[in-house]
């Protein structure tokens, strides 16, 4: 029983990180109708930005997250205005091709700059942990979970209660009506994509504190984020939290009772079940 509780806690901590990793993908997919196959590559780049700030500038990885987010936002905004805006209303296959091309380019650029070596962000408190009864909680994982949850809830509140957030939601629901109210789609699309990439970059910085990064982690992370967005539902940012926590717990339990090599099998098995039973996601609207 003690081991089971420890595994559940680990799964919850992992699920919070999964949630913020998938939030940017869900935002871009829901508003721009772009399935961003390069999303994991942007998470990887965010991890390298945080690693660079920590190693060469001595900035704590958690304190450096705003810098990482701003850098990635600028990159995302520029890419959307310069490239993706050309195909934002094109058939889905075109967007898949161009984002896949971006993923390949970003991966090999990262390999060229950073080499294929594994990197890790290890602050001085990386080995510290809290003990609550028989449960041990690593400080870094707990901090990453808290920040991830704060980012996810903050994005939900931003979409609900700010002028830009309401414009983003209006555009996602009805582009023509949003234009009649003065929304400028190109700028709004670029802002949305920039926000999605900023969230991916921040998630990458958090990921680097709890795991190792290398140029090739992008594709598996994209697949994981895709599964979380589908399981939770695209219509509600809180659905991404539910999907991330659900997947984190399922993977942890699978690793305990079946074996760690079957974690991904369990994740995508759950994805298939959700698509069959509730295609709109756990918190999506049913028709």
Secondary structure, DSSP 8 states (H G I E B T S, - for coil): -HHHHHHHHHHHHHHHHHHHHHHHHHHHHHHH----TTHHHHHHHHHHHHHHHHHHH---TTTTHHHHHHHHHHHHHHHHHHTGGGGTTS-HHHHHHHHHHHHHHHHHHHHHHH-S--B----TTTT-EEEETTEEEEHHHHHHHHHHHHHHHHHHHHHHHSHHHHHHHHHHH-HHHHHHTT--HHHHHHHHHHHHHHHHHHHHHHHHHHS-B-TT-HHHHHHHHHHHHHHH-SS-HHHHHHHHHHHHHHHHHHHHHT-GGGHHHHHHHHHHHHHHH-TT-TTS---
